[in-house]
Amino acid sequence: MSTQAPSTPTPFADRADDRDSAPQYVLPLVVRIEKADPPGHTDALETAARAVLGFLSDERVTAEDGEWAAAVAAWEDARIRKVVRRARGAEWRKASELPGRTTTGKTAEVRVFPPIPLDGWPKELAKLQVSGTELTDDAPPAPADPDTPVLWLNPELEMSTGKSMAQVGHAAQLAWWALDASARAAWRADGFPLAVRPATPSTWASLTTSGLPLVRDAGFTEIAPGSCTVVADHPALRA
């Protein structure tokens, strides 16, 4: 089976009209949240980011004849929407039977599904809740290793865990697009190590003007349109 490296799409600012006129798709992510044993907040975020990277680099996406390639191409031609829903018990088992890819963290499980039309959710996913994803950490996460890619969260925004998962997933995707083929291959071979941490207020402004990949939210839920949410800091992208 032949493969091709993912291409970097045209910058969004140069094709806003095209994005809005194209058929709209969404990338569904489902996080497993069992009532008695929910995952930690930071681990859910890091697992979501790695889940998106694993999906984007999966041969079912990158191969010319990959079964998910056409859906991903259509999704990338429009607005890059991601929606996170939660499941437990039988809901999780039924969702896991659909085509997709599950990534497991220390405490979290996140399944990414191929893009679907915005109004075409399969019933197994449509009934899952978007709300109720407010997770916590038992203790503050340790400082990130300086050699590890870090997805820095805006310290001035309050977002649910689910919303934050979508944002860091998008930041990971922007970093993936920005890397060259050898850096992508090395990151993938290492298992996509990364950390998600809130930036300090004093460093956030410099991060947003650093030239590193920056997520600006469309403002459909929770926060105002145009809000800067995450900066993706990969060592290979530092000047």
ABEGO torsion letter per residue (X at the ends): XBBBBBBBBBBAAAAAAAAAABBBBBBBBBBBBBAABBBBAAAAAAAAAAAAAAAAABAAAABAABAAAAAAAAAAABBBBBBBBBBBEAAAAAAAABBEBBBBBAABBBBBBBBBBAAABBAAAAABBABGABBBBABBBBBBBAABBBBBBBAABBBBAAAAAAAAAAAAAAAAAABBAAAAAAAAAAGGBBBBBBBBAAAAAAAAAAGBBBBBBAGABGBBBGBBABBBBBAAABX
